[in-house]
Amino acid sequence: MTTVTSARRLVRDPRAQFGRTVTDILDEDLSTALVWAEISGRFFGGAVRRHPDRVVNVGIREQLLVNVGAGFALTGMRPIVHTFGTFLVERGFEQIKLGFGHQGLGGVLVGGGGSFDASRGGRTHQAPGDVALMDTLPDVAIHAPGTAAEADAVLRRAVAADGLHYVRIVEQTNTESFEDPGLHVVRRGSGATVVAFGPLLDEVLEATVDRDVTVLYAHSVRPFDAGTFRAVLTTPDVVLVEPWLAGTSARVVSDALRDVPHRLLSLGTRRMELRHYGTPADHQRAHGLDAAGIRRSLESFLDGRRPGR
């Protein structure tokens, strides 16, 4: 790779940070390319002008988007492929599976919008199942940065690494950044272990403020840091809190604790259709992923209380 090191330029909005970081990477590394499908174009004006041979907007053609990215990878370049998560992962899944996975190609797939960033766009623009779907492919690294600083760090690592990476960029953010991969011990307790993924750490901390529990945080979703998880576990009670489909990470917890009898509560986006628009916060609350909803679920699981009591 041909690289030129530059100072990190950080902003507060993860999506704007994505645009800035990718532009910096394109300036620094001549072996990288950006393929995008119409959205986020306002962030790439400088990159388009400076690198027209390595920045391609395919328009609203998501399967083509993935295939063009795989074509760049076949030439030895490191492609960054971007559109809404629902169009990238769900509509383009066969191309990801065959174009990248089956051919053993590496690249960085960046999905925007998450589960309900584009709540007013309706169900077509929501991707609560993206992480679960990507998790069906072997050896895919999955990232869910919870701050702009984490987004910058994750993108730089993913581009510099080998293999296929999926980065989930959303507007919701945490207060504190943890830029290194792996599980981070945010709070230690003698009771249950609560694992927060991506931009739900603040809600988990608020929900558990007066409870004697351990709180772990990760924006590195796959591979799962089973070593740290086992090392800090104090009781057999585990709670997962994920901003995507509930139960997505139950498998990795079960694998990590295959020799340890345990109880598991999986919180996340529920398997239901919300046929209303509303704001992202409205959707988060409806799925029980705000602080009050998480607390109710914890009380029911740990104290034996019925929900709503």
N, C-alpha and C positions, 0 to 999 in steps of 0.2 A: 504494500500500500504506500502511496505517496501522500504524506501528511504534513501539515503545517500547524503548529500548536498556536492556539489563540486563547485569550482569557474568556472564562465563562461569562455569559451575559444572561442574567436571570430576570424574569418578570414574575408576577404573581399568578397569572392565569395559566393553567397547564396547557390549554390548547394553543395559546399564543406562544408559550414557551416551546412547545413542540415545533411550531413554525420557525422560531428563531434558532433552535438547536439544530434542526435539519439543515437550515440555510448555512449555518456555521460549518457543519460537517461537510456539506457539498463544497464549500470554499476550501476546506482544509484537506480533503481526501479525494484525489482524482479518480479513485476506484469505486466511488459511490454514485448511485443514481437515484432519482426520485420519480416514481410513477404515481399519479394521483387521478382521481375521477371527479373532477369539478369542484368538490367542496374544499374549503380552506385555502382557496386560491389567493385570498388577500394577504396571506402570510408568505407567499412564494414569489412575489414580484421581482425581487432582487435576484433570486436564484434563477428564475426564467431568463432574465436578461444576461446574466453572467455565464450560465451553463446550459444553453439551449439544446446541446447534444446529449445532456444527461438529465434533463428535467422534461418529463412528458406528461401532458394532460390528455387522457384518452376519452374524456367526456363521460357520459353516463353509460358506461359499458363495463360493468364490474368483472365479468368473466375475462374479458380482454385485458382489463387492468392486471389481474393476477398473472395471466399468460405473458404479458409484456415484461412484468417483473421477473418471471422465471427465465425469459429470454435473456435479460440482462445478466442474470446469475449464470446462465450457460456460458457466457463470454468471460466469466471470471470476475465480474463486478459484484458489488454488494448492493442490492436494490432495497430501497425503502418504499413500501407500497401502502397507499393510504386512501381510505374513504370512510364513510359511516360503518361501524362495526357490523350492523345487520346486513349491509350490502356486501361487505368484504368477506365476512365469515360464512354467513348463511347462503347468500346468493352465489358466492364464488367458492364454496367449499370443495366441490369436485376438482376445480382447477388447483386449489391449494393442495389437496390430497395427492393429485397426480403430477401437477407441474412442479411442485416443490418436494413433497414428501416422497413420492414414488421414484423420482429421479435423484433423490439425495442432494437437493440443492439448498443453499442457505439464503436467507434474506430476513428483512425486518418488516413484518406486517403491522401496521398501525391503524387500529380501529377507533373511530371517534363516536361519541354519543352515548355509549354504554347502555345501561338498562332503560334509562328514561330521561337523559339530558334533553332530547328532542320530544318532550312529552306532548307538546302542542302539534307535533307532526303525526301523531297517532301511532298505531301499532306497527306500521311499516318501517318506522325509524327507531324502533326499540329492539335491543338485542340482549335480553337477559340470559339467553342460552349460549352466548358466544364462547365463554371460557369452557363450559362443559363440552361444546362441540370440538373446540381446538384440542381439548384434553383427550379426545379419542385417537389422536395421531401420536405416533411414537416420537419421543425425543424432542418435543417442542417446548422451548422455554417460554413461559407466560409471565407477563409483568402487569401490575396494576398500580402505577404510581399514584400516591395520594396527595402530592403537592407538586408545584412547578419545579422545585429543585430536584425532587425525586425523578420527575419526568426527564429532566436534562441528564441526570446521572444514568438512568436506565437506558435512554436512547443511545448515549455514547458507548456504554458497555455492550449493548446489543449489536451496534454497527461494528464495533471492534472485534466481536466474538465470531465464532463459526456457527453453523447450523441455522435452524429456523426459529425465529422469535416472534411472538405476538405481544404487542404493547397496547394496552387499553387506556386511552386518554379520555378523561371525563372532566366536567366542570367542578364537581364537588371536591372539596379539599379538606385536609386535616390542618391543624394548627402547627404541629411539629413535623420536621422532616427527618427521615432516617435514610440516608443515601446508599448505604451499603446493602448488599443482598442478604438473604437469610432472615431468620426470625429474630426480632428484637424484644428483649424483656423490658416492657414499659413500666410494669408494676408487679411486685412480688407479693404473694399471699400464701396462706396455708390451705386454702380451699380449692375450688374448681379452677381449671385453666380455661381462659377465654381467649380465642384467637381471632383477631380482627384483620381482615384483608382489605387492602386498598383504602379508599376514602371513607371508611366507617370508624376509624379509630376514635375520633372525638366523641361520637355517639356512644361507643362502648365505654369510654372512660367516664362519661357522664352517667351512664346507666349503672356503673359499678362503683361509683365514688365512695359509698359507705359499706361496701362488701369486701370480705377478706378473700379475694381471688387474685390469681395471677393473670395479668393481661399481656398477651404477646401480640406483636404486630409484624406484618410482612407485606411488602409490595412485590416480592418475588414469590409468585404463586406456584410455579413449577420451574425447577424441581423444588419439592417441599423439604424444608430443613428439619428432617426427622430427628437428627442428632440433638439439636437444641431443644426441640419439643420434648423428647424423652428425658433429657437432663433436668428440665425445670418442672416436670409434672410431679405434683404432690398428692393428688387424690385421683381416683378413677373417673371423675366427672369432667367432661370436655364440652365446651360450647364453641361452635364455629359461627362467625358472623361474616357473611359474604355479600357484596353488593350485586351479585348476579344470582343465578338459579340456586335455590336452597339445596344443599346436599352435594354440590359439585365437588367439594373437597373432602367429603366423608370417606372416600376411598383411600386417600393418602393417610388420613388419621388411622383408619383401620389397619392399613399396612404397617404403619409405624408402631401400633400397639397390638400386633397380632398375637403376642404372647402375654398380654396384660388384659384381664377382664376390665371393661370400662363401660361407662354410659356416655352417649353422645347426643347432643342437641344441635341440629343444623338449622341455622337461621339464614335467610336470604330472600331473594325474590320468589314469591310463591307461584305455584302452578295454577294460575288463574288469569282470566282476561279482565283487565280494567277498562271498561268501555266508556271512559271519561277522559278528558284532556287534563286540565289542571296543570300545576307546576311540578317540577322535579321533586320538591319537598312534599307536595301532596301525594305523589306516588310512593315516595319513601315511607311516609307515614301509613299509607294504606297497606303496605307490605310488612308493617311492623318493624321497620328498620330505623326509625327515629329512636332517640334515647328512651322515651317513655315505652315504646313498643318492645324494645330489647329488654328493658327492666321487667316488664310484665312476663315475658317469656322466661327470663332467668328465674324469677320468683316461682313460677309454675314448675319449672324443672328442678330447681335446687331445694325449694321449700315445700313442694308438694301442693302448692296452691292451685286452684283452678283459675284459668285465664279470666280476667275481668273481676276477680275478687281481691 
